[in-house]
Amino acid sequence: MNREDDFSRLELNLAACRSNYRYFRAALEPSTRLLVLVKANAYGHGAVEFAAMMQREGADYLAVAYPVEGVELRRSGISLPILVLTAGTDFFPEIIDYRLEPGIPNLYTLKALCKVLEERNIRNYPIHLKMDTGMHRLGFVRSEIDQLCEFLADCPWVEVRSVYSHLAAAEDPAEDEFTLGQIRLFQENADLLSSRLGIRPMRHILNSAGIERFPQYQMDMVRLGIGIYGISALPGVRLSPVASLKCKVLQVKQLGDGDTVGYNRRGHAGPGTVTATVPVGYADGIDRRLGCGRASFSIGGHRVPTIGNICMDMCMLDVTGLPVKAGDTVTIFGEDPTVEELAGILGTIPYEILTSIPRRIERIVIR
């Protein structure tokens, strides 16, 4: 298919990616490693495409949520170390076969992995230990560290590559006391593990917001997630949006006064109303709550509101008074409007919008 004729596409701007990468890299010491999160299809950007970009740009690690995501990257030629944050226990053979590095949140998971490694006679396999410092989702708590150390002391099958935890509210100044408490507890737990086992694995706790607001705690590695995609935790900081969701006008219609538009006749035409139909809908991540004029998109530098309900595969825009024609490009989000603007309309966060863009939308790297 000729890409100029594509119905819809998510453009990934390599220059924007580099700009964001340099912004976060500048906050780090030269020796601090940088891990980039590419879970959930790289936050909707396209995991394979984005991971390849990060590999070229010099990231030290990648992280995914589930083993299947890491397998996809390996099959696509990605060679960087890949941390699997939620390894589970059912896919250890695949994890081992594809050289993925599992995050270990409890003894149950650790023992299950070691059983598989022992059966294969594989020693010193890299693992990453997750500490629960207050988010209470996954991870070892303080009272479990003694038992963890006792098991690891007599276990030749694994090698602790890193110890990590996750900040629950690093972006919120009102929660700074809690965040600093998490960091202190993590350091204490990591120190205890190191002293008991006589090892010094990498330590990492900072996410994107943590890198911006608490760079003094960057330790050995940081985990860069939403920031690399263009969303900052700091007021007034405008990062470069990497993704722009675009499509083309399918048809322009001149309506009569009193005509209605779309399902349930929620759109109403006045004298001279002109609409443009575009090939994206709620199956493409365009939330139905953006319909009926609640959001506007961009055509030729002009903002045009939605009219009527969002359909599954299409939506309609009110382009009255503008010289719009079939084939014109529409920007759903990117520079204008931004994904933050749409998130504000929906009362949600940019993560949800970005990760809602399905795989049927082609990802195209703009160099």
Disulfide bonds with the S-S distance in Angstrom:
none
